[in-house]
Amino acid sequence: MSNQVIHAFFANVVDKSAPDLKLFLEKLQPGQMLEALFDSIPGAFYFVKNLDGRFITCSLSFAKTMGAKSVEEVIGKNDHDFSAKFLADAFVKDDKRVIETGRSIINRVELVPNENSLDWLSTTKIPLYDKDGSIIGLAGITRKTSDSDELYQDHPEMQKIVAFIRQHYRDKITIADMADAAGISSSTVDRLFRKTFGITPAMYARKIRLNAACRKICETDEDLSTIAIACGFSDQTNMTRAFRSDLKITPNRYRQRFQDQNLKIA
């Protein structure tokens, strides 16, 4: 990893103009700091891309999540070489936003398909600059997130709401129901969800339903209309609309893709 990337990561932690830090980073030999650290953190991955969206470097853990056996297999390739088109397109869209605006994406929580379910991922992307101040690429960190005391330590009432949604996602639930479960106001529920997950309570509930639907679609032979009702959607059309909106794929195509992957493995 270049010292410029390390500078970028440290910029959000301390004042990089501090004399001791500046001198330390100038002396630091590349490739001896963050690689080993990220590979030792379960569920955490980092990557660096150039303006063309090609990987310049990454952690070994990231390479393995892409299906590669080594970092060398990833370098020089892009998201479309490893991910489904609807996923790769979303990654590229985010990259373009960071590169064109110079604004970072910080700890955005999102659901990403993983085999027969969905993973919660928290992603941060920051622009990287050359010595003249021009953006030459970006660096990113992605980590799997899970319900933990740390996630809710600032607002423990959120843990009650999330538990309520996961227990009742099959039913029609309102923000008022969520507020009652946590003993707070409806406006506070909306504000806390936006702060914690970057989405509205309704969007979160929809993602929980999508997660359940993905599992049923892949693990059972039930027809889609039955799955839709069982997972809390009003009907199959509503579920299909949610799949198109959040996953950029229809339930039918999602099931077919899973079946095709199993055929390749068999």
Secondary structure, 3 states (H helix, E strand, C coil): CCHHHHHHHHHCCCCCCCHHHHHHHHHCCCCCCHHHHHHCCCCEEEEEEECCCCEEEECHHHHHHCCCCCHHHCCCCCHHHCCCHHHHHHHHHHHHHHHHHCCCEEEEEEEEEECCEEEEEEEEEEEEECCCCCEEEEEEEEEECCCCCCCCCCCCHHHHHHHHHHHHCCCCCCHHHHHHHHCCCHHHHHHHHHHHHCCCHHHHHHHHHHHHHHHHHHHCCCCHHHHHHHCCCCCHHHHHHHHHHHHCCCHHHHHHHHHHHHHHHC
